[in-house]
């Protein structure tokens, strides 16, 4: 992931990388939500490119690559629970994490489940509760 972020920072094209897998419980919950919406099931393996996350968290919000990696590792933790709505598919770590800016956040991973189907792509990460953001 770091290499992809650095490529994006340097104006280069990042490649698709496998970054892990959803747990059995996470996958079952996501696929149950997708079945209700009459969408095909996804696979457990999660892929990553990173453009949207880099633009949103590093460029727009001012986080460092290291900050964003912390957010991703936390959001993708095996204890993360599924948060699904009609607008998005994601998982969120229910355990608060202290960030470098004095916040206690719940990190949420958002997946894009169509473009690279059946594998979900980590599309975004959101540190819920980041009231104090870094100075740009």
TAWOMO-V202987 format. One record per residue. N is the residue number from 0. RES is the residue in one letter. PHI is phi in whole degrees, 0 to 359 (none if undefined). NEAR is the number of other ideal C-beta (glycine too) atoms within 8 Angstrom. Layout:
# TAWOMO-V202987
N_RES_PHI_NEAR, N_RES_PHI_NEAR
This chain:
# TAWOMO-V202987
0_X_none_10, 1_X_302_7, 2_X_299_8, 3_X_296_13, 4_X_299_16, 5_X_294_9, 6_X_297_10, 7_X_299_12, 8_X_303_9, 9_X_272_6, 10_X_78_4, 11_X_259_6, 12_X_270_4, 13_X_279_11, 14_X_262_6, 15_X_282_6, 16_X_231_10, 17_X_275_7, 18_X_245_10, 19_X_151_7, 20_X_221_6, 21_X_287_10, 22_X_287_8, 23_X_302_6, 24_X_295_6, 25_X_298_12, 26_X_297_12, 27_X_297_8, 28_X_293_11, 29_X_297_16, 30_X_292_10, 31_X_295_8, 32_X_297_11, 33_X_294_13, 34_X_296_9, 35_X_299_6, 36_X_273_7, 37_X_58_4, 38_X_253_7, 39_X_292_6, 40_X_293_8, 41_X_254_14, 42_X_266_8, 43_X_284_9, 44_X_293_8, 45_X_255_15, 46_X_249_13, 47_X_209_12, 48_X_242_10, 49_X_106_11, 50_X_300_8, 51_X_297_8, 52_X_298_15, 53_X_299_13, 54_X_295_9, 55_X_287_10, 56_X_270_13, 57_X_275_15, 58_X_289_7, 59_X_285_7, 60_X_270_10, 61_X_87_8, 62_X_289_11, 63_X_276_7, 64_X_302_11, 65_X_298_6, 66_X_301_12, 67_X_293_15, 68_X_298_11, 69_X_301_11, 70_X_299_15, 71_X_294_15, 72_X_301_8, 73_X_292_11, 74_X_297_14, 75_X_269_12, 76_X_300_9, 77_X_297_4, 78_X_277_7, 79_X_298_13, 80_X_251_9, 81_X_287_11, 82_X_237_8, 83_X_232_9, 84_X_224_5, 85_X_293_3, 86_X_263_3, 87_X_201_7, 88_X_238_11, 89_X_200_11, 90_X_228_15, 91_X_224_13, 92_X_285_13, 93_X_286_7, 94_X_273_8, 95_X_292_7, 96_X_239_11, 97_X_279_5, 98_X_268_12, 99_X_280_4, 100_X_241_8, 101_X_87_4, 102_X_264_11, 103_X_243_7, 104_X_239_12, 105_X_254_12, 106_X_274_16, 107_X_241_14, 108_X_258_14, 109_X_249_12, 110_X_250_15, 111_X_259_9, 112_X_250_10, 113_X_250_5, 114_X_304_5, 115_X_247_9, 116_X_310_8, 117_X_269_6, 118_X_276_10, 119_X_285_14, 120_X_255_13, 121_X_292_15, 122_X_265_8, 123_X_210_9, 124_X_223_14, 125_X_229_8, 126_X_276_12, 127_X_293_9, 128_X_103_9, 129_X_275_11, 130_X_291_5, 131_X_261_6, 132_X_263_9, 133_X_297_10, 134_X_279_4, 135_X_286_3
